Every structure is written in C-alpha cells, then in structure tokens.
Amino acid sequence: MDSVTRAWYGLMIENSLLKKREQEYEDFFCEIMEALYSDNFQLVKAAGSDGDGKADGYLIPEKCVFQSYAPSSGFQKTKLLNKIEGDFNGAKNKWGEEMQKWVFVHSESEGLPKYALDLITKLQSENPAIEIKSWRPTFIKRKALLLPLEYLIDLFGTAPTAADVTSLTHEPIKTLLKAMEANANKSEENILPVSFNKLKFNSLSGDVEVLLSAGRRKENLVADLLNRWPDPTYGEELAQSFHLKYEKLKSLNLNPDDMFMDLKSYAGGSIDNVSSQVSSLAILSYFFERCDIYENAPDGWAV
C-alpha cells in the first residue's frame, strides 16, 4: 500500500471503530483477529449454563483471552471497574492455566481513565503469572492495517492510490460538482480563506494530512472548473454549503477525523468509484483552504 491508500483505509477503520458499539464493536474486532490469525483465533460464544467463559475471543498460540467492552452510553466508573474485575476473575476461574494473557479491548480512543488503569495494575500485581493488557481503538486500527489488501477491499471497497491522484482529470470532479450543485445553500455570509496549518490546530490525524495533501495536488482542477462554471456565484454557494455542513457536524460533538469522513461523503466520493473518491479529496482540499471548515488558528499561532 502507498501512503494515500494506507491513509484512506486508516480513516475507514478509525471511523468504523468510532461508530460501532456493543455487539457490533465486538464483532468487528473479532472479524479483524480472525482474518489476521485464521484458525489460531477462536470466537467464544455463550453455551447455555456454561456461558462464554468471560471471553469474546481466544488466541490459541499465546493462550490469550480477549474481552471486549464498548458501551453505548460511554464509560461509567462503577460499571467499568466491575466489568474489568468481574471479567478478569471470571476468565481466570474458567480458563485456568489455559489463560496466560488477558486483554481488555475497549472503545475509548483516549485510553482508559486512571482509576481503571490503577485496577489493572492491582490485578497484575496480584496475578504475576498472567500478562494483563488493555487495547484501545488505535491499537486495533494498527492490527487492521496489517490485513491483506484484498480483505480491506472486501470491508471498505477499493481505495485510491497515489497514481489515481496523479491521473485525475477535470471530468470526474465536474461530475461531483454538478451533483453537489443542488446542495449549495445561498448566503451573503463572507467565507474567509483559511490556512493549511489548521490541520494541527484542529488535531486532525496524520491520515487526514496525507489525504488532504494528495488532494492539494489536484485542487487547481477544482479552481479551474469553478472559474469557468456557468453560474459565477456557484463557488461561493458551495463554500457556504460546506460551511453549514461543518457547523452541523460540529454541533454533534464528533471528533475531527470523524467530521472529515462525513464531509468526504458530503463531497460525493462514492466508495465504489476510485475517480469519485479522488475527486472528493481534491474538492475537500480546495474548500479546506478557502472556506470555514474546521476552526481557524488564532493570529500568531504556530505548531
């Protein structure tokens, strides 16, 4: 995979991990592990009164038990502590010597709170023969990016490559711009130009930086098309449309990368069409530079 393809799939995986909860999160994690380790990774399902052995998956060579936790309502201190301690002790009793490692797989992208880490440290000190770890979404993402390309294609469709960016022409961009024309909302509000350093100011990931950098290589095609558009006000209307879409996404308290994925979809990039995907990157890059998507860095701000 080149850098563009890797960044594309990285954002797709991250977006899935952000949006999946409860059983969907567990299923996605187990699907990745099965693809990586084949028969060496076994799903563990409840079996009547025997339950599931306090495990969602088991990696045979490492004798590692995995337990997933991704509550829809977010982490709550008492529930989280009870979950960690109850599942660990339950798995320890059920698996005995067949559990040499225990991994708590969770959905908090910023990591576990200190009180949960303190509990894990306590359990580790009380059980030195068992290696205890926690995996946050970033670790799962790294695992998923180790998957063969054909598997990533099955999950998320074909991703653009650096060569696709280089070969992009006017026509696919024109098709997307025409499709978006109906979504542009007219407004007299002035959209100030922005700086590319908003990437860092808005805590956008390296994957987004790679994709926007790729898009910048062809944003001149977007500028050329809009300059020659039959309606001379369309570019301003489209800029305002992106601005309003961003404000709506911001009100939902999404993280910056998640908003980027929704903006990419808004730009019309079809998952089944590589030219459409690359065109959406060029359009996003163009308006990222020129209209109020994400927050402007204050005067004098520097990385």
ZINOR-V875395 format. One record per residue. N is the residue number from 1. RES is the residue in one small letter. PSI is psi in radians with two decimals (none if undefined). NEAR is the number of other C-alpha atoms within 10 Angstrom. Layout:
# ZINOR-V875395
n={N;N}
res={RES;RES}
psi={PSI;PSI}
near={NEAR;NEAR}
This chain:
# ZINOR-V875395
n={1;2;3;4;5;6;7;8;9;10;11;12;13;14;15;16;17;18;19;20;21;22;23;24;25;26;27;28;29;30;31;32;33;34;35;36;37;38;39;40;41;42;43;44;45;46;47;48;49;50;51;52;53;54;55;56;57;58;59;60;61;62;63;64;65;66;67;68;69;70;71;72;73;74;75;76;77;78;79;80;81;82;83;84;85;86;87;88;89;90;91;92;93;94;95;96;97;98;99;100;101;102;103;104;105;106;107;108;109;110;111;112;113;114;115;116;117;118;119;120;121;122;123;124;125;126;127;128;129;130;131;132;133;134;135;136;137;138;139;140;141;142;143;144;145;146;147;148;149;150;151;152;153;154;155;156;157;158;159;160;161;162;163;164;165;166;167;168;169;170;171;172;173;174;175;176;177;178;179;180;181;182;183;184;185;186;187;188;189;190;191;192;193;194;195;196;197;198;199;200;201;202;203;204;205;206;207;208;209;210;211;212;213;214;215;216;217;218;219;220;221;222;223;224;225;226;227;228;229;230;231;232;233;234;235;236;237;238;239;240;241;242;243;244;245;246;247;248;249;250;251;252;253;254;255;256;257;258;259;260;261;262;263;264;265;266;267;268;269;270;271;272;273;274;275;276;277;278;279;280;281;282;283;284;285;286;287;288;289;290;291;292;293;294;295;296;297;298;299;300;301;302;303}
res={m;d;s;v;t;r;a;w;y;g;l;m;i;e;n;s;l;l;k;k;r;e;q;e;y;e;d;f;f;c;e;i;m;e;a;l;y;s;d;n;f;q;l;v;k;a;a;g;s;d;g;d;g;k;a;d;g;y;l;i;p;e;k;c;v;f;q;s;y;a;p;s;s;g;f;q;k;t;k;l;l;n;k;i;e;g;d;f;n;g;a;k;n;k;w;g;e;e;m;q;k;w;v;f;v;h;s;e;s;e;g;l;p;k;y;a;l;d;l;i;t;k;l;q;s;e;n;p;a;i;e;i;k;s;w;r;p;t;f;i;k;r;k;a;l;l;l;p;l;e;y;l;i;d;l;f;g;t;a;p;t;a;a;d;v;t;s;l;t;h;e;p;i;k;t;l;l;k;a;m;e;a;n;a;n;k;s;e;e;n;i;l;p;v;s;f;n;k;l;k;f;n;s;l;s;g;d;v;e;v;l;l;s;a;g;r;r;k;e;n;l;v;a;d;l;l;n;r;w;p;d;p;t;y;g;e;e;l;a;q;s;f;h;l;k;y;e;k;l;k;s;l;n;l;n;p;d;d;m;f;m;d;l;k;s;y;a;g;g;s;i;d;n;v;s;s;q;v;s;s;l;a;i;l;s;y;f;f;e;r;c;d;i;y;e;n;a;p;d;g;w;a;v}
psi={2.35;3.12;-0.62;-0.82;-0.76;-0.74;-0.67;-0.90;-0.58;-0.76;-0.65;-0.78;-0.81;-0.75;-0.68;-0.75;-0.55;-0.60;-0.39;2.49;2.88;-2.23;-0.60;-0.70;-0.81;-0.80;-0.72;-0.77;-0.83;-0.61;-0.74;-0.79;-0.68;-0.73;-0.61;-0.72;0.01;-2.33;-0.19;-0.30;2.21;2.29;2.54;2.00;2.65;2.44;1.46;-2.39;-0.30;-0.28;-2.74;0.23;0.42;0.78;2.52;-0.44;2.79;2.12;1.88;-0.90;-0.60;-0.04;0.89;2.21;2.31;2.38;2.18;2.52;1.96;1.27;2.45;-0.54;0.06;3.04;2.34;2.32;-0.95;-0.78;-0.70;-0.81;-0.73;-0.65;-0.86;-0.93;-0.75;-0.76;-0.66;-0.89;-0.63;-0.76;-0.69;-0.76;-0.67;-0.72;-0.43;-2.26;-0.20;-0.03;1.77;-0.26;2.60;2.21;2.19;1.86;2.11;3.05;0.11;1.90;-0.48;0.04;2.98;2.58;2.81;-0.66;-0.56;-0.69;-0.64;-0.70;-0.74;-0.72;-0.72;-0.80;-0.66;-0.72;-0.54;-0.29;1.16;-0.34;-0.18;2.20;2.15;2.24;2.86;2.45;2.13;3.02;-0.60;-0.67;-0.70;-0.68;-0.77;-0.67;-0.80;-0.59;-0.13;-0.14;2.62;2.60;-0.69;-0.53;-0.70;-0.64;-0.74;-0.67;-0.77;0.05;3.11;2.31;2.65;2.73;2.99;-0.62;-0.62;-0.67;-0.80;-0.64;0.01;2.41;-3.12;-0.70;-0.83;-0.63;-0.73;-0.69;-0.76;-0.75;-0.66;-0.71;-0.54;-0.25;-0.62;-0.35;-0.19;2.25;2.14;2.43;2.63;-0.01;2.34;2.22;1.96;2.58;2.69;2.95;2.60;-0.30;-0.05;-0.39;-0.92;-0.70;-0.60;0.15;0.62;2.58;2.97;-0.55;-0.78;-0.70;-0.75;-0.79;-0.71;-0.60;-0.68;-0.75;-0.59;-0.45;-0.37;0.18;-0.33;-0.51;-0.65;-0.81;-0.74;-0.78;-0.76;-0.58;-0.50;0.12;2.44;-0.63;1.90;-0.28;-0.06;-0.70;-0.74;-0.69;-0.71;-0.67;-0.76;-0.60;-0.76;-0.72;-0.81;-0.65;-0.76;-0.78;-0.66;-0.77;-0.69;-0.61;-0.30;-0.01;0.64;2.75;2.82;-0.72;-0.65;-0.70;-0.68;-0.75;-0.71;-0.66;-0.63;-0.74;-0.68;-0.58;-0.18;0.19;1.96;2.34;-0.33;0.07;1.95;-0.72;-0.66;-0.70;-0.83;-0.65;-0.71;-0.59;-0.72;-0.73;-0.77;-0.75;-0.73;-0.85;-0.39;-0.65;-0.52;-0.17;3.05;1.18;2.19;3.04;2.47;2.45;2.47;2.74;2.30;-0.03;2.45;2.68;none}
near={13;10;13;26;18;19;23;21;25;20;21;20;22;20;19;17;23;19;12;17;20;14;13;14;22;21;16;17;23;21;15;20;23;17;15;17;14;12;12;13;22;17;17;18;13;12;9;7;6;9;12;17;19;24;25;21;24;24;20;15;9;13;16;20;28;26;23;25;21;20;18;11;8;12;17;9;12;9;10;18;18;12;16;18;15;13;20;23;14;16;21;21;13;17;16;10;11;15;21;17;18;22;19;20;22;23;27;19;14;9;15;17;12;9;12;18;15;13;14;20;14;11;18;15;12;10;12;10;12;18;14;20;15;17;19;17;21;18;12;20;21;13;14;22;17;12;15;12;16;10;14;19;12;9;12;15;17;19;24;24;19;15;10;17;23;13;10;19;15;14;14;17;27;17;13;19;24;11;12;15;14;9;15;17;16;14;13;8;9;11;16;10;13;18;12;16;14;21;21;14;16;15;11;18;15;15;19;20;16;17;25;23;17;22;23;21;16;24;23;15;21;23;16;11;17;19;14;9;15;9;9;11;12;18;20;20;20;23;24;24;21;23;20;16;16;19;14;12;18;15;8;9;10;13;15;17;20;20;22;21;17;16;20;18;14;16;23;21;21;17;15;12;15;20;21;22;26;29;34;25;27;29;26;25;22;22;22;23;19;17;22;21;26;20;12;19;17;9;6;5;10;10;7}
